Amino acid sequence: MTPSVAANLASVNETGSEPLALGPVSGAPEDAGMDNVDVRRARHDDADAIADVYLASFTATYGFPLAHSDQQVRRWIAEILLPNEEVWVVTARDHAVVAMLALSQAMLDQLYVAPGWTGRGIGSRLIELAKSRRPGGLDLYTFQVNAGARRFYERHGFVEVARGDGSDNGEGQPDIRYAWRPSS
């Protein structure tokens, strides 16, 4: 981990009351990178915005439908995900949620970046945050068809540990389990 990333991680706001400012913010998404967004713990009132990011990202990434309706996803985020997992959001200057991360005890459960916001270091920042929050290691699943996510996770030190045929996920899509363990 680079010193600048470590410094940013050390000052992440866990209360959700004040965002962690990572630099000046421009108004245009094409100018926004990690220096122009805030990272903070999600609050219950973020549920709809988190669902918007989740649904838009999923739709833009995959050629197959979600196993659940938009309404079911929104309810799951508000009633299950937010109360039971450690959820973080990345917000733009206008306070719009542009990315989300959800961690369970040992899993990086969800990581979604809104279309138009990818390729700006936001996902990398969230991975570093996840590693700092779970320093003993993390596992995650991604669909086999998501070559971009696979490259991304591998670039960040995750290694493939298992493959599934899709029978264990709602979408019925073959998946890959990845693991990250800290180096000794």
N, CA, C and O of each residue as an XYZ file, in Angstrom:
736
protein
N       0.854     -1.168      0.000
C       0.000      0.000      0.000
C       0.900      1.231      0.000
O       1.879      1.302      0.742
N       0.556      2.184     -0.832
C       1.359      3.395     -0.903
C       1.111      4.264      0.318
O       0.038      4.187      0.918
N       2.088      5.099      0.706
C       1.889      5.957      1.883
C       0.675      6.866      1.761
O      -0.025      7.087      2.749
N       0.405      7.404      0.558
C      -0.738      8.307      0.417
C      -2.052      7.562      0.609
O      -2.990      8.106      1.193
N      -2.134      6.319      0.126
C      -3.342      5.526      0.344
C      -3.477      5.214      1.827
O      -4.569      5.310      2.389
N      -2.365      4.837      2.465
C      -2.410      4.533      3.895
C      -2.863      5.747      4.705
O      -3.631      5.603      5.656
N      -2.396      6.936      4.336
C      -2.806      8.149      5.039
C      -4.291      8.399      4.858
O      -4.971      8.768      5.815
N      -4.811      8.206      3.654
C      -6.238      8.389      3.416
C      -7.053      7.368      4.190
O      -8.106      7.696      4.735
N      -6.570      6.122      4.242
C      -7.302      5.089      4.956
C      -7.359      5.388      6.441
O      -8.370      5.118      7.090
N      -6.302      5.935      6.979
C      -6.253      6.226      8.404
C      -7.271      7.282      8.802
O      -7.676      7.341      9.963
N      -7.689      8.113      7.864
C      -8.598      9.195      8.209
C     -10.021      8.989      7.691
O     -10.805      9.938      7.659
N     -10.362      7.782      7.291
C     -11.707      7.510      6.788
C     -12.723      7.723      7.897
O     -12.515      7.323      9.043
N     -13.813      8.354      7.536
C     -14.866      8.679      8.484
C     -15.810      7.497      8.630
O     -16.451      7.090      7.662
N     -15.900      6.945      9.832
C     -16.761      5.801     10.075
C     -18.149      6.194     10.554
O     -19.047      5.351     10.560
N     -18.353      7.420     10.949
C     -19.643      7.802     11.504
C     -20.675      8.126     10.446
O     -21.876      8.034     10.701
N     -20.226      8.503      9.265
C     -21.154      8.896      8.223
C     -21.609     10.325      8.340
O     -22.323     10.816      7.466
N     -21.213     11.015      9.404
C     -21.692     12.383      9.586
C     -20.914     13.390      8.759
O     -21.505     14.330      8.228
N     -19.634     13.222      8.638
C     -18.798     14.117      7.840
C     -18.042     13.283      6.829
O     -17.360     12.335      7.219
N     -18.132     13.592      5.551
C     -17.402     12.801      4.570
C     -15.906     13.033      4.670
O     -15.454     14.075      5.145
N     -15.150     12.052      4.218
C     -13.704     12.180      4.136
C     -13.400     12.909      2.845
O     -13.580     12.339      1.768
N     -12.954     14.125      2.912
C     -12.625     14.902      1.723
C     -11.263     14.459      1.216
O     -10.282     14.462      1.960
N     -11.210     14.086     -0.029
C      -9.976     13.594     -0.616
C      -9.377     14.592     -1.577
O      -8.480     14.234     -2.340
N      -9.831     15.815     -1.573
C      -9.265     16.829     -2.442
C     -10.348     17.715     -3.004
O     -11.526     17.537     -2.694
N      -9.958     18.677     -3.835
C     -10.943     19.571     -4.418
C     -11.878     18.816     -5.352
O     -11.497     17.834     -5.987
N     -13.092     19.294     -5.415
C     -14.107     18.618     -6.197
C     -14.507     19.477     -7.379
O     -14.825     20.656     -7.222
N     -14.491     18.889     -8.551
C     -14.995     19.600     -9.723
C     -16.447     19.209     -9.917
O     -16.913     18.237     -9.322
N     -17.153     19.938    -10.724
C     -18.551     19.638    -10.949
C     -18.801     18.635    -12.049
O     -19.904     18.095    -12.131
N     -17.836     18.362    -12.894
C     -18.043     17.496    -14.055
C     -17.507     16.096    -13.798
O     -16.363     15.945    -13.370
N     -18.324     15.055    -14.054
C     -17.855     13.701    -13.834
C     -16.571     13.369    -14.591
O     -15.752     12.599    -14.090
N     -16.373     13.930    -15.785
C     -15.159     13.600    -16.537
C     -13.901     14.097    -15.840
O     -12.803     13.633    -16.147
N     -14.043     15.027    -14.914
C     -12.903     15.529    -14.155
C     -12.766     14.846    -12.807
O     -11.793     15.079    -12.090
N     -13.719     14.012    -12.456
C     -13.744     13.452    -11.112
C     -12.956     12.161    -11.037
O     -13.218     11.209    -11.773
N     -12.005     12.143    -10.153
C     -11.269     10.947     -9.799
C     -11.304     10.852     -8.293
O     -12.154     11.472     -7.655
N     -10.404     10.092     -7.713
C     -10.402      9.946     -6.259
C     -10.059     11.235     -5.540
O     -10.362     11.371     -4.355
N      -9.435     12.186     -6.223
C      -9.144     13.466     -5.579
C     -10.370     14.361     -5.514
O     -10.326     15.426     -4.898
N     -11.458     13.946     -6.138
C     -12.627     14.803     -6.265
C     -13.908     14.179     -5.723
O     -15.008     14.576     -6.110
N     -13.769     13.211     -4.836
C     -14.929     12.549     -4.257
C     -14.705     12.358     -2.764
O     -13.591     12.513     -2.263
N     -15.771     12.024     -2.068
C     -15.722     11.738     -0.634
C     -16.072     10.275     -0.411
O     -16.851      9.694     -1.167
N     -15.494      9.682      0.628
C     -15.797      8.313      1.031
C     -16.304      8.373      2.460
O     -15.687      9.004      3.319
N     -17.432      7.716      2.713
C     -17.984      7.710      4.064
C     -18.827      6.465      4.267
O     -19.219      5.791      3.315
N     -19.095      6.176      5.538
C     -20.001      5.076      5.854
C     -21.388      5.436      5.341
O     -21.823      6.585      5.415
N     -22.055      4.438      4.829
C     -23.414      4.644      4.334
C     -24.377      4.814      5.500
O     -24.184      4.275      6.590
N     -25.416      5.585      5.224
C     -26.503      5.784      6.179
C     -27.771      5.168      5.585
O     -27.835      4.875      4.391
N     -28.759      4.982      6.425
C     -30.011      4.391      5.936
C     -30.630      5.237      4.821
O     -31.227      4.697      3.889
N     -30.488      6.558      4.916
C     -31.093      7.401      3.883
C     -30.343      7.347      2.546
O     -30.758      7.991      1.582
N     -29.255      6.594      2.478
C     -28.545      6.363      1.216
C     -29.114      5.177      0.441
O     -28.689      4.924     -0.687
N     -30.050      4.457      1.012
C     -30.511      3.194      0.426
C     -30.940      3.337     -1.039
O     -30.521      2.541     -1.880
N     -31.759      4.326     -1.351
C     -32.222      4.472     -2.740
C     -31.069      4.781     -3.690
O     -31.013      4.240     -4.794
N     -30.153      5.644     -3.270
C     -29.011      5.992     -4.117
C     -28.083      4.796     -4.301
O     -27.545      4.595     -5.390
N     -27.888      4.002     -3.255
C     -27.075      2.787     -3.365
C     -27.739      1.824     -4.346
O     -27.067      1.225     -5.185
N     -29.037      1.679     -4.239
C     -29.767      0.801     -5.165
C     -29.642      1.302     -6.596
O     -29.491      0.502     -7.519
N     -29.702      2.612     -6.794
C     -29.542      3.162     -8.145
C     -28.188      2.770     -8.738
O     -28.107      2.360     -9.896
N     -27.124      2.900     -7.937
C     -25.782      2.532     -8.406
C     -25.714      1.037     -8.700
O     -25.216      0.626     -9.749
N     -26.210      0.239     -7.782
C     -26.195     -1.214     -7.929
C     -26.906     -1.632     -9.219
O     -26.359     -2.384    -10.026
N     -28.115     -1.141     -9.396
C     -28.921     -1.540    -10.553
C     -28.322     -1.035    -11.867
O     -28.275     -1.778    -12.847
N     -27.868      0.209    -11.898
C     -27.286      0.765    -13.130
C     -26.000      0.035    -13.499
O     -25.774     -0.272    -14.670
N     -25.163     -0.242    -12.511
C     -23.904     -0.927    -12.771
C     -24.152     -2.351    -13.257
O     -23.533     -2.797    -14.223
N     -25.046     -3.056    -12.596
C     -25.354     -4.425    -12.995
C     -25.878     -4.458    -14.427
O     -25.437     -5.274    -15.236
N     -26.811     -3.577    -14.734
C     -27.405     -3.536    -16.076
C     -26.366     -3.197    -17.139
O     -26.379     -3.769    -18.229
N     -25.466     -2.267    -16.822
C     -24.438     -1.866    -17.786
C     -23.376     -2.941    -17.981
O     -22.726     -2.982    -19.025
N     -23.192     -3.806    -16.996
C     -22.121     -4.797    -17.036
C     -22.553     -6.116    -17.642
O     -21.794     -6.729    -18.392
N     -23.750     -6.558    -17.334
C     -24.161     -7.915    -17.691
C     -25.242     -7.937    -18.758
O     -26.083     -7.041    -18.838
N     -25.201     -8.976    -19.570
C     -26.211     -9.179    -20.602
C     -27.324    -10.094    -20.138
O     -28.154    -10.512    -20.946
N     -27.359    -10.410    -18.867
C     -28.422    -11.244    -18.317
C     -29.112    -10.464    -17.203
O     -28.515     -9.572    -16.600
N     -30.366    -10.802    -16.935
C     -31.111    -10.034    -15.920
C     -30.754    -10.445    -14.501
O     -30.292    -11.558    -14.251
N     -30.981     -9.524    -13.585
C     -30.896     -9.836    -12.166
C     -31.938    -10.889    -11.823
O     -32.962    -11.005    -12.497
N     -31.676    -11.642    -10.791
C     -32.635    -12.660    -10.359
C     -33.838    -12.042     -9.654
O     -34.852    -12.709     -9.450
N     -33.723    -10.762     -9.281
C     -34.786    -10.103     -8.525
C     -35.200     -8.809     -9.213
O     -34.433     -8.227     -9.980
N     -36.409     -8.372     -8.932
C     -36.915     -7.120     -9.499
C     -36.192     -5.932     -8.868
O     -35.569     -6.058     -7.814
N     -36.284     -4.786     -9.525
C     -35.698     -3.573     -8.954
C     -36.253     -3.302     -7.564
O     -35.505     -2.935     -6.657
N     -37.547     -3.478     -7.391
C     -38.178     -3.233     -6.095
C     -37.621     -4.181     -5.037
O     -37.383     -3.759     -3.905
N     -37.408     -5.449     -5.376
C     -36.840     -6.406     -4.431
C     -35.401     -6.032     -4.058
O     -35.000     -6.171     -2.903
N     -34.628     -5.557     -5.043
C     -33.257     -5.133     -4.777
C     -33.258     -3.944     -3.825
O     -32.482     -3.904     -2.871
N     -34.128     -2.985     -4.087
C     -34.211     -1.805     -3.219
C     -34.580     -2.188     -1.780
O     -34.017     -1.662     -0.820
N     -35.511     -3.089     -1.658
C     -35.919     -3.535     -0.324
C     -34.785     -4.285      0.362
O     -34.545     -4.076      1.552
N     -34.075     -5.161     -0.369
C     -32.941     -5.909      0.181
C     -31.850     -4.951      0.679
O     -31.294     -5.149      1.759
N     -31.552     -3.928     -0.100
C     -30.522     -2.968      0.316
C     -30.945     -2.249      1.586
O     -30.155     -2.132      2.523
N     -32.184     -1.766      1.628
C     -32.660     -1.003      2.782
C     -32.859     -1.861      4.030
O     -32.544     -1.428      5.138
N     -33.379     -3.069      3.854
C     -33.783     -3.870      5.011
C     -32.784     -4.950      5.420
O     -32.816     -5.420      6.557
N     -31.908     -5.343      4.517
C     -30.966     -6.422      4.829
C     -29.515     -5.934      4.777
O     -28.781     -6.045      5.759
N     -29.117     -5.400      3.640
C     -27.714     -5.037      3.444
C     -27.254     -3.942      4.414
O     -26.291     -4.138      5.154
N     -27.934     -2.800      4.413
C     -27.504     -1.681      5.267
C     -27.524     -2.016      6.761
O     -26.574     -1.663      7.460
N     -28.553     -2.673      7.278
C     -28.541     -2.959      8.722
C     -27.546     -4.047      9.138
O     -27.152     -4.107     10.303
N     -27.135     -4.910      8.194
C     -26.360     -6.080      8.582
C     -24.914     -6.110      8.105
O     -24.138     -6.950      8.560
N     -24.540     -5.225      7.209
C     -23.176     -5.227      6.703
C     -22.557     -3.849      6.869
O     -23.250     -2.856      7.091
N     -21.254     -3.816      6.757
C     -20.514     -2.562      6.813
C     -20.511     -1.988      5.394
O     -19.806     -2.487      4.517
N     -21.289     -0.956      5.182
C     -21.482     -0.406      3.832
C     -20.861      0.990      3.763
O     -21.056      1.819      4.653
N     -20.122      1.226      2.702
C     -19.452      2.501      2.432
C     -19.949      3.039      1.110
O     -20.305      2.272      0.215
N     -19.976      4.361      0.981
C     -20.336      4.996     -0.283
C     -19.268      6.003     -0.678
O     -18.550      6.551      0.158
N     -19.192      6.224     -1.972
C     -18.372      7.286     -2.538
C     -19.357      8.288     -3.120
O     -20.264      7.921     -3.867
N     -19.170      9.560     -2.769
C     -20.077     10.595     -3.248
C     -19.323     11.651     -4.050
O     -18.153     11.941     -3.797
N     -20.027     12.211     -5.016
C     -19.499     13.286     -5.855
C     -19.763     14.627     -5.174
O     -20.328     14.694     -4.082
N     -19.345     15.671     -5.842
C     -19.501     17.029     -5.295
C     -20.945     17.344     -4.918
O     -21.208     17.976     -3.895
N     -21.869     16.898     -5.750
C     -23.280     17.171     -5.475
C     -23.866     16.201     -4.450
O     -25.078     16.176     -4.235
N     -23.004     15.403     -3.818
C     -23.366     14.428     -2.795
C     -24.076     13.200     -3.358
O     -24.576     12.371     -2.598
N     -24.122     13.078     -4.680
C     -24.706     11.891     -5.296
C     -23.799     10.692     -5.050
O     -22.579     10.791     -5.173
N     -24.397      9.573     -4.706
C     -23.637      8.342     -4.521
C     -23.216      7.828     -5.896
O     -24.046      7.666     -6.791
N     -21.909      7.571     -6.051
C     -21.385      7.096     -7.339
C     -20.742      5.718     -7.229
O     -20.367      5.128     -8.242
N     -20.612      5.205     -6.016
C     -20.062      3.865     -5.823
C     -20.440      3.378     -4.433
O     -20.754      4.166     -3.540
N     -20.400      2.051     -4.272
C     -20.712      1.463     -2.975
C     -19.877      0.219     -2.747
O     -19.480     -0.470     -3.687
N     -19.623     -0.050     -1.483
C     -18.873     -1.216     -1.036
C     -19.593     -1.791      0.160
O     -19.973     -1.050      1.066
N     -19.790     -3.109      0.183
C     -20.391     -3.766      1.338
C     -19.473     -4.900      1.785
O     -19.040     -5.729      0.985
N     -19.190     -4.909      3.082
C     -18.331     -5.931      3.675
C     -19.105     -6.706      4.724
O     -19.760     -6.122      5.587
N     -19.024     -8.023      4.641
C     -19.487     -8.854      5.747
C     -18.252     -9.196      6.573
O     -17.197     -8.594      6.373
N     -18.360    -10.124      7.474
C     -17.234    -10.425      8.357
C     -15.975    -10.821      7.584
O     -14.882    -10.363      7.919
N     -16.105    -11.655      6.568
C     -14.923    -12.147      5.842
C     -15.025    -11.972      4.331
O     -14.150    -12.415      3.588
N     -16.098    -11.324      3.882
C     -16.328    -11.220      2.443
C     -16.421     -9.767      1.994
O     -16.989     -8.920      2.684
N     -15.860     -9.502      0.841
C     -16.177     -8.277      0.119
C     -17.441     -8.671     -0.639
O     -17.378     -9.305     -1.692
N     -18.576     -8.288     -0.091
C     -19.862     -8.791     -0.563
C     -20.360     -8.064     -1.806
O     -20.928     -8.687     -2.703
N     -20.152     -6.749     -1.866
C     -20.632     -5.957     -3.001
C     -19.637     -4.837     -3.277
O     -19.142     -4.198     -2.348
N     -19.345     -4.600     -4.547
C     -18.571     -3.430     -4.951
C     -19.103     -3.022     -6.318
O     -18.929     -3.738     -7.304
N     -19.747     -1.874     -6.363
C     -20.308     -1.366     -7.610
C     -19.946      0.100     -7.783
O     -20.032      0.890     -6.843
N     -19.540      0.451     -8.993
C     -19.244      1.833     -9.358
C     -20.210      2.196    -10.482
O     -20.378      1.432    -11.433
N     -20.834      3.347    -10.373
C     -21.827      3.773    -11.361
C     -21.207      3.909    -12.749
O     -20.053      4.315    -12.880
N     -21.969      3.571    -13.776
C     -21.485      3.791    -15.139
C     -21.089      5.263    -15.311
O     -21.771      6.162    -14.819
N     -19.988      5.489    -16.008
C     -19.482      6.840    -16.185
C     -18.478      7.242    -15.115
O     -17.785      8.249    -15.258
N     -18.400      6.468    -14.055
C     -17.468      6.757    -12.961
C     -16.362      5.719    -12.861
O     -15.482      5.841    -12.008
N     -16.387      4.704    -13.712
C     -15.345      3.679    -13.671
C     -14.057      4.221    -14.287
O     -14.076      5.206    -15.025
N     -12.953      3.573    -13.979
C     -11.666      3.957    -14.543
C     -11.064      5.213    -13.931
O     -10.168      5.814    -14.523
N     -11.537      5.620    -12.762
C     -11.053      6.847    -12.108
C     -10.365      6.570    -10.776
O     -10.037      7.503    -10.042
N     -10.146      5.297    -10.460
C      -9.495      4.947     -9.207
C     -10.450      4.722     -8.046
O     -10.011      4.418     -6.937
N     -11.733      4.863     -8.281
C     -12.713      4.722     -7.203
C     -12.769      3.275     -6.711
O     -12.748      3.032     -5.504
N     -12.841      2.324     -7.626
C     -12.856      0.918     -7.228
C     -11.584      0.530     -6.498
O     -11.633     -0.209     -5.515
N     -10.445      1.022     -6.971
C      -9.165      0.726     -6.307
C      -9.160      1.280     -4.887
O      -8.677      0.623     -3.966
N      -9.685      2.464     -4.710
C      -9.754      3.067     -3.383
C     -10.640      2.240     -2.464
O     -10.328      2.059     -1.287
N     -11.739      1.741     -3.001
C     -12.628      0.919     -2.189
C     -11.988     -0.421     -1.838
O     -12.208     -0.938     -0.742
N     -11.207     -0.984     -2.739
C     -10.491     -2.228     -2.435
C      -9.491     -1.988     -1.306
O      -9.397     -2.796     -0.382
N      -8.749     -0.892     -1.371
C      -7.792     -0.577     -0.303
C      -8.509     -0.361      1.020
O      -8.021     -0.780      2.069
N      -9.662      0.287      0.975
C     -10.460      0.466      2.189
C     -10.885     -0.893      2.738
O     -10.770     -1.143      3.938
N     -11.375     -1.768      1.866
C     -11.804     -3.106      2.298
C     -10.651     -3.863      2.943
O     -10.826     -4.496      3.984
N      -9.483     -3.801      2.335
C      -8.312     -4.488      2.899
C      -7.940     -3.908      4.266
O      -7.548     -4.648      5.168
N      -8.062     -2.598      4.419
C      -7.726     -1.992      5.706
C      -8.743     -2.367      6.778
O      -8.394     -2.470      7.954
N      -9.998     -2.571      6.381
C     -11.060     -2.937      7.328
C     -11.029     -4.423      7.672
O     -11.511     -4.826      8.731
N     -10.468     -5.234      6.786
C     -10.364     -6.682      6.993
C      -8.914     -7.103      6.751
O      -8.632     -7.821      5.792
N      -7.990     -6.662      7.613
C      -6.565     -6.900      7.377
C      -6.158     -8.368      7.398
O      -5.078     -8.708      6.915
N      -6.988     -9.236      7.940
C      -6.670    -10.663      7.951
C      -6.960    -11.359      6.636
O      -6.538    -12.497      6.431
N      -7.679    -10.690      5.739
C      -7.992    -11.264      4.440
C      -9.460    -11.133      4.094
O     -10.309    -10.890      4.951
N      -9.730    -11.302      2.822
C     -11.078    -11.169      2.270
C     -11.292    -12.189      1.167
O     -10.353    -12.583      0.476
N     -12.522    -12.605      1.012
C     -12.926    -13.400     -0.142
C     -14.028    -12.629     -0.851
O     -14.650    -11.739     -0.270
N     -14.263    -12.976     -2.107
C     -15.346    -12.368     -2.878
C     -15.721    -13.298     -4.014
O     -14.971    -14.209     -4.365
N     -16.882    -13.058     -4.581
C     -17.337    -13.765     -5.773
C     -17.544    -12.763     -6.888
O     -17.945    -11.625     -6.644
N     -17.274    -13.182     -8.108
C     -17.658    -12.423     -9.288
C     -18.082    -13.422    -10.352
O     -17.674    -14.583    -10.326
N     -18.895    -12.968    -11.277
C     -19.318    -13.852    -12.361
C     -18.166    -14.077    -13.327
O     -17.385    -13.167    -13.604
N     -18.068    -15.295    -13.836
C     -16.988    -15.635    -14.759
C     -16.995    -14.748    -16.001
O     -15.928    -14.452    -16.539
N     -18.156    -14.320    -16.468
C     -18.228    -13.507    -17.684
C     -17.691    -12.090    -17.490
O     -17.465    -11.380    -18.470
N     -17.486    -11.674    -16.255
C     -17.041    -10.309    -15.974
C     -15.505    -10.243    -16.009
O     -14.844    -10.175    -14.973
N     -14.966    -10.266    -17.225
C     -13.510    -10.265    -17.409
C     -12.860     -9.013    -16.817
O     -11.755     -9.087    -16.280
N     -13.529     -7.877    -16.910
C     -12.985     -6.643    -16.351
C     -12.833     -6.724    -14.841
O     -11.806     -6.316    -14.299
N     -13.840     -7.246    -14.158
C     -13.764     -7.391    -12.704
C     -12.693     -8.404    -12.331
O     -11.967     -8.215    -11.355
N     -12.594     -9.470    -13.098
C     -11.574    -10.480    -12.798
C     -10.173     -9.869    -12.879
O      -9.351    -10.075    -11.986
N      -9.905     -9.120    -13.947
C      -8.592     -8.461    -14.080
C      -8.364     -7.472    -12.931
O      -7.275     -7.402    -12.362
N      -9.401     -6.722    -12.609
C      -9.317     -5.729    -11.532
C      -8.935     -6.397    -10.211
O      -7.993     -5.963     -9.548
N      -9.656     -7.444     -9.828
C      -9.383     -8.104     -8.554
C      -8.000     -8.756     -8.558
O      -7.286     -8.698     -7.556
N      -7.627     -9.362     -9.652
C      -6.305     -9.984     -9.739
C      -5.197     -8.933     -9.624
O      -4.167     -9.175     -8.995
N      -5.418     -7.764    -10.238
C      -4.453     -6.664    -10.116
C      -4.281     -6.223     -8.667
O      -3.222     -5.727     -8.283
N      -5.304     -6.402     -7.882
C      -5.280     -5.993     -6.483
C      -4.938     -7.141     -5.537
O      -5.216     -7.068     -4.340
N      -4.339     -8.187     -6.069
C      -3.816     -9.249     -5.230
C      -4.759    -10.379     -4.887
O      -4.397    -11.258     -4.105
N      -5.951    -10.388     -5.443
C      -6.876    -11.495     -5.212
C      -6.504    -12.652     -6.140
O      -6.131    -12.440     -7.293
N      -6.610    -13.864     -5.625
C      -6.308    -15.047     -6.429
C      -7.539    -15.946     -6.473
O      -8.293    -16.051     -5.505
N      -7.718    -16.583     -7.613
C      -8.840    -17.497     -7.783
C      -8.644    -18.709     -6.885
O      -7.573    -19.314     -6.866
N      -9.705    -19.061     -6.132
C      -9.627    -20.236     -5.266
C     -10.680    -21.290     -5.597
O     -10.545    -22.445     -5.193
N     -11.725    -20.905     -6.327
C     -12.762    -21.877     -6.689
C     -13.614    -21.322     -7.827
O     -13.716    -20.111     -8.023
N     -14.218    -22.240     -8.561
C     -15.179    -21.889     -9.596
C     -16.491    -22.605     -9.321
O     -16.516    -23.745     -8.857
N     -17.585    -21.902     -9.622
C     -18.895    -22.500     -9.448
C     -19.639    -22.534    -10.769
O     -19.331    -21.771    -11.685
N     -20.606    -23.409    -10.864
C     -21.367    -23.574    -12.108
C     -22.611    -22.691    -12.167
O     -23.369    -22.759    -13.135
N     -22.826    -21.874    -11.157
C     -23.986    -20.992    -11.112
C     -25.135    -21.533    -10.299
O     -26.124    -20.832    -10.085
N     -25.029    -22.755     -9.846
C     -26.129    -23.347     -9.086
C     -26.268    -22.752     -7.680
O     -27.285    -22.960     -7.018
N     -25.255    -22.017     -7.224
C     -25.311    -21.420     -5.889
C     -25.604    -19.930     -5.883
O     -25.526    -19.300     -4.828
N     -25.942    -19.340     -7.043
C     -26.317    -17.918     -7.050
C     -27.650    -17.752     -7.769
O     -28.030    -18.569     -8.608
N     -28.338    -16.695     -7.428
C     -29.683    -16.459     -7.951
C     -29.752    -16.285     -9.451
O     -30.752    -16.638    -10.076
N     -28.684    -15.737    -10.040
C     -28.688    -15.492    -11.479
C     -28.396    -16.756    -12.280
O     -28.607    -16.781    -13.493
N     -27.913    -17.805    -11.618
C     -27.605    -19.053    -12.311
C     -26.390    -18.936    -13.219
O     -26.244    -19.709    -14.166
N     -25.516    -17.974    -12.936
C     -24.332    -17.727    -13.765
C     -23.086    -18.332    -13.123
O     -22.891    -18.211    -11.914
N     -22.242    -18.985    -13.928
C     -20.979    -19.489    -13.380
C     -20.195    -18.351    -12.720
O     -20.133    -17.236    -13.237
N     -19.601    -18.660    -11.571
C     -18.884    -17.628    -10.826
C     -17.501    -18.102    -10.416
O     -17.137    -19.264    -10.597
N     -16.749    -17.178     -9.863
C     -15.401    -17.453     -9.371
C     -15.308    -16.886     -7.967
O     -15.750    -15.769     -7.700
N     -14.725    -17.674     -7.076
C     -14.420    -17.176     -5.737
C     -12.957    -16.764     -5.735
O     -12.080    -17.521     -6.153
N     -12.709    -15.542     -5.255
C     -11.359    -15.005     -5.128
C     -11.041    -14.810     -3.650
O     -11.935    -14.621     -2.826
N      -9.758    -14.858     -3.335
C      -9.306    -14.607     -1.966
C      -8.117    -13.665     -2.002
O      -7.284    -13.724     -2.906
N      -8.054    -12.800     -1.009
C      -6.881    -11.955     -0.762
C      -6.426    -12.219      0.661
O      -7.222    -12.188      1.599
N      -5.143    -12.479      0.809
C      -4.551    -12.646      2.122
C      -3.342    -11.696      2.186
O      -2.621    -11.535      1.202
N      -3.131    -11.076      3.348
C      -1.986    -10.167      3.458
C      -0.681    -10.943      3.295
O      -0.578    -12.096      3.713
N       0.297    -10.308      2.693
C       1.595    -10.955      2.549
C       2.345    -10.876      3.874
O       2.206     -9.914      4.630
N       3.130    -11.895      4.134
C       3.865    -11.949      5.401
C       5.039    -11.030      5.400
O       5.764    -10.954      6.392
